[in-house]
């Protein structure tokens, strides 16, 4: 993690302007074009869910503003995002599962299926959760495969002041090939333009993965 030098950052004034807001987060909901990836995953018996999470992980590494955070009221950029995703247990409760970053899709799916199975058996507030929940490298994810939504809002802790993004995926529409996607970011760190560019990067990573799967 490194500090961002205000004199080298065009958004320095915007950072100071939004930093003191009572509610500085804003949310955008859109629909990602995932039809080709869904079809290829079905054909090759790959997890569609972990495939689009893989694309999200790659987009986070490519697009720097999504890695901006706030530390001691200063803007910083983290080297790598650590994604934490909510998954459902058989008893209909959920657990927070830290996802492992991998270079290849097959390794990513293998490692994170194992992560999911392991963390579903742990307490909700696990040792890992306590150790990492307030670290700036986090990016929080939820998946609602039962629901097609057009807006979203999050529960919020009053101490949530690191600028950690929150993302939610909804139910995939087989007819349109679209996946609902909500993203919440801190306005001191990003504007609507940056969110749009990040969403474009997710779809770029999706296309690159499709090309890899097609061989």
N, C-alpha and C positions, 0 to 999 in steps of 0.2 A: 504494500500500500504506500502511495506517495501523495503528498500534498499538492494541490493544484495552485499554481502561482496566480493570484488575482490579476496581475498586470498582463499575463499571457492568456487570460480567459475572457472572451467577449461577454460572458454571462455574469461577470463578477457583480455588477450592479443589481442584476435580477436576483442573484443569490442573497444579497443583503436585504433586498426588498421583501422576499418571500420567507426568509428564515424565521421571522418573528410571528408569522401568522398562527392563529389558534388552530386552524385546520389547513395546512399547506399542501395537502395531497389532492391530486385530481385523477379521475378515472376515465378511461376510454374503452368502449366495447366495440369490437368489429368482428368480421368473419374471415378466417384464414382459408385460402384455397388449398385444400389437402386431398382432392379427389384422386389424383394420380398416385400419391403416396399410399393412400388407403387401398387402392386396387393392387399395387405391387406388394404391399404387406400381406394381403389376403392370398395372393398367388404364391408368395415365397414363405408363407406361414411364419411371419414375423409379427411381433407385437406392434400394433398401430400406435398404441399409447406411448410406449417407450421410444418409438421411432420419432414421434413429434416432440417428445421431451428431449431427445437427442438433438434435433434441429434447433430447439430453443437454447440448449446448452452451447451449441456452436455459434449461434447468433450473439449470445452474451459475450463470447470471447472476441468476436469480430467487431462488435459495436461498442466503443468505449463509454459513451454516456450512460449506458445501462449499468455500468460499474461505478458510477459516481456515488459517493456516500458523504455523510457529514460526521466529522469527528471533532469534538471540542469546538463546535461552531465554525469549523473550517471545511472547505470542500476538499475531498480526497478521491483518488481512484484506486480501486483494488485490482490486483493482478488477475485474479480468477474468482468467478462466482461459485458459491457452493449452494446448489439448489436443494431445497427441502420441500418435499411433496406430501400432501395428505392422501392416504389410502385407507380404504374401508376394510374392516375386519368382518368375519362371518357373523358376529353378534351385532352388526350395524353401527358399532362405534368406530372411531378412526384413530390412526396413529400418524405421527410425523416421521417420514422416512428420508434420511439424507441420501441424495443420489451421488453416485460415483462418476466422475468425468472419465471418459475413455475416448480414444481416437477413432475407433471403428464401431460401426453400428452393432455388429454381432457381439463384440465384447461388451458394449454398453448394455445391451439387453440382458446378456448373461449375468453380468455383475449386479445390475439393478433389480432383476428378479430375485436374486439372492438377498440383496439388501431389503427389499420389500418383505420377503418371507421372514427374515430375521427380526426386523423392527416391528412387525405386526404382533409379535409375541412379547414385546417389551411394554412397560408402563407408558402411559401417555406422556408424562413428564419424566423422560429417561435421563440417565447421566449425560448422554450425548446432547440431548435437548438443553439441559441446564448449562452445559459447557459452551454451547454455540449459539443459543438463541439471541444473544445480544452482540454477536460479532458482526462487523460490517460486511463481511463477505457473503452473507446470506442473501438468497432470493427465495421468496415464499410462493409455493404453488398449491393450487387446489384443482381437482378434476370433478366435474359434475356430469357424468355420462348419461344421466337420466333427464337432463334439462336443456332445452333450447332457450337461451336468455338473450335479451337485448340491452340489459344494463346490470350493474352489480355494485354492491357496496360491502365494505369489510368491517368486522369488529375491530376495534382499535384500542391498544393500550396507551394510556396517557404518556408513558415513558418512551413511546415509539418515535424517536427523533433522529434515527440514523439515516433516514431516507431510503430504506430497503424497499425495493419494488415488490408488488404482489401481483401474481398472474393467476387467472382462472380459465380453464378450458371447459367447454360445455359438450353437449351431445352432437356427434357428427351427423350431418344430414347426407345420407347416401344419394339422394336425388340431385342435390345441388353440388355435392363435393365440398361443402363448406363446414368449418368448425368454429363455433362461437369462441371468442377469446376476449377476455377482459384484462386490462393492465392498469395498475395504480402506481403512480410515481410521485415523488416530491417535487413541487413546482420550483423550489430553489435550485434544483439540479437539472431539470428537464422541462421543455415546453412541448406543445402539441407536435411541432415539426420533428422533434427528436423521437417521439413515440411513433410517428408515421415512418420514420427512417428505420427504426428498430423492427417494426412489423414487416417492412419490406425485406429486411435482412433475414428474418425468420423464413419468409417465403423463398428467398434465395437459397438458404441452407436446405430447405425442403426440395427444391429443384435439383440441387447438387446431389442430395442423397438418392433421389429418383434416378439420376444418371448413373450413379454407382451401382444401384440395384439392377439396372437394365444391362450393366456390363459394357 
